[in-house]
Amino acid sequence: MTNFELLKQRDDEYIIHSYGRFPIAIDKGKNATCYDLDGKKYIDFTSGIGVNSLGFCDDGWVSAVCSQLNKLQHISNLYYTSPCVEVAELLVKMTGMKNVFFSNSGAESNEGAIKAARKYSFTKYGENRNRIITLKNSFHGRTVTTLAATGQDVFHNYFFPFTEGFVFAEANNIEDVKSKLDSSVCAVVVELIQGEGGVLPLDSAFVSELTELCSEKDVLLIADEVQTGVGRTGTLYAYQQFGITPDIVTSAKGLGGGLPFGCILFGEKTQDVFGPGDHATTFGGNPICSAGAKEVLSRLTPEFLGEVKEKGEYISEKLLKMPHVKGIAGMGLMLGIELSGIEAPEVVRAGLKHGVLLLTAKQKLRLLPPLTITYKEIDSGLKALEKTLSEF
């Protein structure tokens, strides 16, 4: 048996089969290049589903994390720690939001945002103003509550009863939102780009009208930036390209650079909504994860973010010349490739043979490469992708 076959055999025996894994085992990597157990090289256009924002084993990130690891790994939120405060200060100053709560994942961030919205409304208007509008085709997580908030029927099965209080409106249809925004609604949640739903950016006009509507009715606007945040679209958060300021922003994935780290950012209306005991998590703001996040944020300079946009444009231009590519959607280094005549999962599987790691989003190929990917790595990955597409 090969090294991979032995590992797969053990995986099959000891790990529950809730993941559809691809038939390779990644052993090591640097930036956007990695190698499997048998030494085969791959260009990574996935960054661990948008998590490895600085790529594999970035020198500065590794140094920051290891330095903190040698000082203090955990103490709980009953005590103050410098890394937690430092990353909070960075986030607030970089976004203009007022304060932050730290979590461990995107789903947890969204759960906390839902709680905050309901408490804000309960305190101000009473207990019957608690429904939340989300958009059809959205995705907000895999807990029972965030599944309930997800606007895709395929996720609303098996785990009954789901959390109540969610209503779904058509994306980019302000009249549909208005028809559902009655006196029982406390918040609207949007992804500025629907990621798992197919890499679909919202229309700027819709976002502007929605923001005004929410402000008029004192309904909180929550931006789920779990996938779009932390430089992914070419700005720190995607909402900054839409010219709005949400009341709450949720974040995770790329924030920790590879460690489980998320946050909820609160604006002026919501900065005082949580008091002691209202919300908590054992690992939130963990010193090691905070050190990793601080390094990530410190790298996201205007020049760096400008390069993210340029790389996205470069990749899009090259992709549009490839066989079977019908169109490109997305912003920065969050790209969805519309295909003609072939299925995206087939391309992902075939890409492994040529040494490129890819993702899907509904019927599209999805690219979420590390923000630090070099042009040499981009060219190598695109060459492998073009070879793959040419075989169909």
C-alpha positions in Angstrom: 0.0 0.0 0.0 1.1 3.6 -0.6 1.4 6.1 2.2 -1.9 7.6 1.1 -3.7 4.3 1.0 -2.6 3.4 4.5 -3.7 6.8 5.8 -7.1 6.6 4.0 -7.7 3.1 5.5 -7.2 4.5 9.0 -9.3 7.6 8.2 -12.2 5.3 7.1 -11.9 3.3 10.3 -11.7 6.1 12.9 -13.3 9.2 11.4 -17.1 9.6 10.8 -17.9 9.9 7.1 -19.4 13.3 7.1 -16.9 14.7 4.5 -16.6 13.8 0.9 -12.8 13.9 0.8 -10.7 13.9 -2.4 -8.2 11.1 -2.8 -5.1 12.9 -1.8 -3.5 13.7 1.6 -1.7 17.0 1.9 1.5 16.8 3.8 3.2 20.2 3.7 3.2 23.5 1.9 4.6 27.0 1.5 2.5 30.0 0.3 0.2 28.6 -2.5 2.2 25.5 -3.2 1.8 22.2 -1.3 2.8 18.5 -1.6 0.9 15.3 -0.9 2.3 12.4 1.2 3.8 10.9 -2.0 5.6 14.1 -2.9 3.3 15.3 -5.7 3.1 19.1 -6.1 -0.1 21.1 -6.2 -1.0 24.8 -6.6 -3.7 25.7 -4.1 -6.5 27.8 -5.4 -8.6 27.0 -2.2 -6.6 28.3 0.8 -8.5 25.8 2.9 -11.8 27.3 1.8 -10.6 30.9 2.2 -8.8 30.3 5.6 -5.1 30.4 4.8 -5.1 34.1 3.9 -1.3 34.3 4.0 -0.8 30.9 2.4 0.9 27.9 3.9 3.4 28.5 6.7 4.0 32.2 6.1 7.2 33.2 7.9 5.8 36.2 9.7 2.7 34.3 10.8 4.6 31.3 12.0 6.9 33.5 14.0 4.0 35.4 15.6 2.2 32.3 16.6 5.2 30.4 17.8 6.4 33.4 19.9 3.0 33.5 21.6 2.9 29.8 22.0 6.1 30.0 24.1 4.5 32.6 26.4 0.8 31.6 27.0 -1.5 29.4 25.1 -4.8 29.9 27.0 -6.2 31.5 30.2 -9.9 32.2 29.4 -11.8 35.5 29.2 -12.0 35.9 32.9 -8.6 37.6 32.5 -7.1 40.2 30.2 -4.5 39.3 27.6 -2.5 41.6 25.4 -2.9 39.7 22.1 -6.7 39.8 22.4 -6.8 43.5 23.1 -4.2 44.3 20.3 -6.2 42.5 17.6 -9.4 44.1 18.8 -7.9 47.5 18.6 -6.6 46.8 15.0 -10.1 45.6 13.9 -11.9 48.6 15.3 -9.4 51.2 13.9 -9.3 49.5 10.5 -13.1 49.3 10.2 -14.5 52.3 12.1 -16.8 49.9 14.0 -17.0 50.4 17.8 -16.1 47.2 19.5 -15.8 43.4 18.9 -16.6 40.0 20.4 -14.3 37.1 19.5 -15.6 33.7 18.5 -14.0 30.6 16.9 -15.8 30.2 13.6 -18.2 31.8 11.1 -21.2 29.9 12.3 -20.5 31.0 15.9 -20.1 34.6 14.8 -23.5 34.5 13.0 -25.1 32.9 16.0 -23.8 35.7 18.2 -25.0 38.3 15.7 -28.5 36.8 15.7 -28.6 36.9 19.5 -27.4 40.5 19.5 -30.0 41.6 17.0 -32.8 40.0 19.0 -31.6 41.4 22.3 -31.3 44.9 20.8 -34.9 44.8 19.6 -36.2 43.1 22.8 -34.7 45.8 25.0 -36.0 48.6 22.8 -39.3 47.3 21.5 -40.3 44.2 23.5 -40.4 40.5 22.8 -42.6 40.3 19.6 -40.1 42.0 17.4 -37.7 39.1 16.7 -37.9 37.8 13.2 -34.9 38.1 10.9 -34.9 38.4 7.1 -32.2 36.6 5.2 -31.8 36.2 1.4 -32.7 33.2 -0.7 -29.6 31.3 -1.8 -27.7 32.5 1.2 -25.5 30.3 3.5 -24.8 31.2 7.1 -23.5 28.1 8.8 -24.2 24.5 10.0 -25.5 24.9 13.5 -29.2 24.4 13.9 -29.9 28.1 14.1 -27.6 29.2 11.2 -29.0 26.4 9.0 -32.4 27.8 9.8 -31.1 31.2 8.7 -29.7 29.8 5.4 -31.9 30.5 2.4 -31.5 27.2 0.7 -34.1 24.4 1.0 -31.5 21.7 0.6 -30.2 22.5 4.1 -33.6 22.4 5.8 -33.9 18.7 6.4 -33.3 16.0 9.0 -32.5 18.2 12.0 -36.0 19.3 13.0 -37.2 21.3 14.7 -35.1 24.2 13.4 -34.9 27.5 15.2 -37.9 29.7 14.3 -38.0 33.3 13.3 -36.4 33.5 9.9 -38.0 34.7 6.7 -36.4 34.6 3.2 -36.5 37.4 0.6 -35.2 37.5 -3.0 -31.7 38.9 -3.4 -31.6 42.1 -5.3 -35.4 42.5 -5.0 -36.0 45.5 -2.7 -39.8 45.2 -3.2 -39.7 41.6 -1.9 -37.8 42.7 1.1 -40.2 45.5 1.8 -43.2 43.1 1.6 -41.6 41.0 4.4 -40.2 43.8 6.5 -43.1 44.2 8.9 -43.2 45.2 12.6 -42.1 41.8 13.7 -38.6 42.1 12.0 -35.6 43.1 14.0 -32.8 42.5 11.5 -31.8 41.7 7.9 -28.7 39.6 7.2 -26.8 39.7 3.9 -23.7 38.3 2.3 -22.4 41.0 0.0 -21.3 38.1 -2.3 -23.2 34.9 -1.8 -20.3 32.5 -1.6 -21.7 28.9 -1.2 -24.7 30.1 -3.3 -22.5 30.5 -6.4 -20.2 33.5 -6.0 -23.0 36.0 -6.7 -22.3 39.7 -5.7 -25.3 41.7 -4.7 -26.3 44.8 -6.8 -25.0 48.0 -5.4 -28.3 49.8 -5.8 -30.1 47.0 -3.8 -27.6 47.2 -1.0 -27.9 51.0 -0.8 -31.7 50.9 -0.8 -31.7 48.1 1.8 -29.4 50.1 4.0 -31.6 53.1 3.9 -34.7 51.0 4.5 -33.2 49.4 7.6 -32.1 52.7 8.9 -35.6 54.2 8.5 -37.2 51.4 10.4 -34.4 50.8 13.0 -34.0 47.3 11.7 -30.4 46.1 12.1 -28.4 45.4 9.0 -26.0 42.5 9.5 -23.2 41.8 7.0 -22.1 38.2 7.0 -18.5 38.6 5.9 -17.2 35.2 6.9 -16.0 34.4 3.4 -15.8 37.9 1.9 -13.8 39.5 4.7 -10.2 40.0 5.7 -9.0 41.3 2.3 -10.6 38.6 0.2 -12.4 41.0 -2.1 -9.6 43.6 -2.2 -10.8 45.7 0.7 -10.6 44.7 4.4 -14.4 43.9 4.3 -16.6 43.8 1.2 -19.1 46.2 2.6 -16.5 49.0 2.2 -16.8 48.7 -1.6 -20.6 49.1 -1.3 -20.3 52.4 0.5 -22.3 51.3 3.6 -21.7 50.7 7.3 -23.6 47.8 8.7 -24.8 47.7 12.3 -23.1 44.3 12.8 -20.4 42.5 10.8 -19.5 38.9 11.2 -16.1 37.5 10.3 -13.9 34.4 10.5 -12.2 32.1 7.9 -9.1 34.2 6.8 -8.9 36.2 10.1 -6.8 33.7 12.0 -4.7 32.8 8.9 -5.3 29.1 9.6 -6.3 29.0 13.2 -9.9 28.9 14.4 -10.7 32.6 15.0 -13.8 34.7 14.3 -15.4 37.9 15.5 -18.5 40.0 15.6 -18.0 43.7 15.0 -20.5 46.1 16.5 -21.4 49.5 15.2 -22.8 52.6 17.0 -26.3 51.2 17.6 -25.2 47.8 18.8 -21.9 48.5 20.7 -23.6 48.1 24.2 -26.1 45.3 23.4 -24.2 42.5 25.2 -23.5 42.8 28.9 -21.8 40.3 31.2 -23.3 36.9 30.9 -25.2 37.6 27.7 -22.8 35.8 25.4 -19.5 33.9 25.9 -17.2 31.3 24.5 -14.3 29.4 26.3 -11.8 29.8 23.4 -12.8 33.2 21.9 -9.9 35.6 21.8 -7.4 32.8 22.5 -3.9 34.3 22.8 -2.4 32.1 20.1 -5.2 32.7 17.6 -5.1 36.4 18.4 -1.4 36.5 17.6 -2.1 34.9 14.2 -4.9 37.3 13.5 -2.8 40.3 14.5 -0.2 39.3 12.0 -2.8 38.8 9.2 -4.3 42.2 9.9 -1.0 44.0 10.0 -0.2 42.8 6.5 -3.4 44.1 4.9 -2.1 47.5 3.9 -3.7 49.5 1.1 -0.9 48.4 -1.2 -1.4 44.8 -0.3 -5.2 45.1 -0.9 -4.6 46.8 -4.2 -2.5 43.8 -5.3 -5.4 41.5 -4.3 -7.6 43.3 -6.8 -4.9 43.3 -9.5 -4.3 39.5 -9.0 -8.1 38.9 -9.3 -8.2 40.9 -12.6 -5.2 39.1 -13.9 -6.7 35.7 -13.2 -10.1 36.6 -14.6 -8.5 37.9 -17.9 -6.6 34.6 -18.3 -9.6 32.4 -17.4 -11.9 34.1 -20.0 -9.5 32.8 -22.7 -9.8 29.1 -21.6 -12.0 26.4 -23.1 -15.5 25.9 -21.5 -15.3 29.2 -19.5 -18.5 31.2 -20.1 -18.1 34.0 -17.5 -16.5 35.1 -14.3 -18.2 36.6 -11.2 -16.8 37.8 -7.9 -14.4 40.4 -6.5 -10.7 40.4 -5.8 -9.6 36.8 -5.1 -13.1 35.4 -4.6 -14.0 34.2 -8.1 -16.7 32.0 -9.5 -16.2 30.5 -13.0 -19.3 29.8 -15.0 -18.7 26.7 -17.2 -20.2 25.6 -20.5 -20.7 21.9 -21.4 -19.0 20.4 -18.3 -19.8 20.0 -14.6 -17.7 21.8 -12.0 -17.1 18.8 -9.7 -15.7 16.9 -12.7 -13.2 19.7 -13.2 -12.1 19.7 -9.6 -11.5 16.0 -9.6 -9.6 16.1 -12.9 -7.5 19.1 -11.7 -5.9 16.9 -9.1 -4.2 14.9 -11.8 -2.6 18.1 -13.2 -1.7 19.5 -9.8 -4.2 22.1 -9.0 -6.7 22.3 -6.0 -10.1 23.9 -6.8 -13.5 24.4 -5.2 -17.1 24.5 -6.4 -20.0 26.8 -5.6 -23.3 25.4 -6.9 -22.7 25.0 -10.7 -19.5 27.1 -10.7 -15.8 26.5 -10.2 -14.7 28.6 -7.2 -11.2 30.1 -6.7 -10.2 31.3 -3.2 -6.4 31.4 -3.5 -4.2 32.7 -0.7 -4.0 36.5 -0.8 -0.2 36.2 -1.0 -0.2 33.9 -4.0 2.6 34.9 -6.4 2.2 35.5 -10.1 4.5 32.5 -10.7 2.1 30.4 -8.7 -0.9 31.9 -10.4 0.6 31.1 -13.8 1.4 27.6 -12.8 -2.1 26.9 -11.4 -3.8 28.5 -14.4 -1.7 26.3 -16.7 -2.8 23.2 -14.8 -6.4 24.4 -15.0 -6.2 25.1 -18.7 -4.8 21.6 -19.3 -7.7 20.2 -17.2 -10.4 22.1 -19.1 -8.8 21.1 -22.5 -9.4 17.5 -21.7 -13.2 17.8 -21.7 
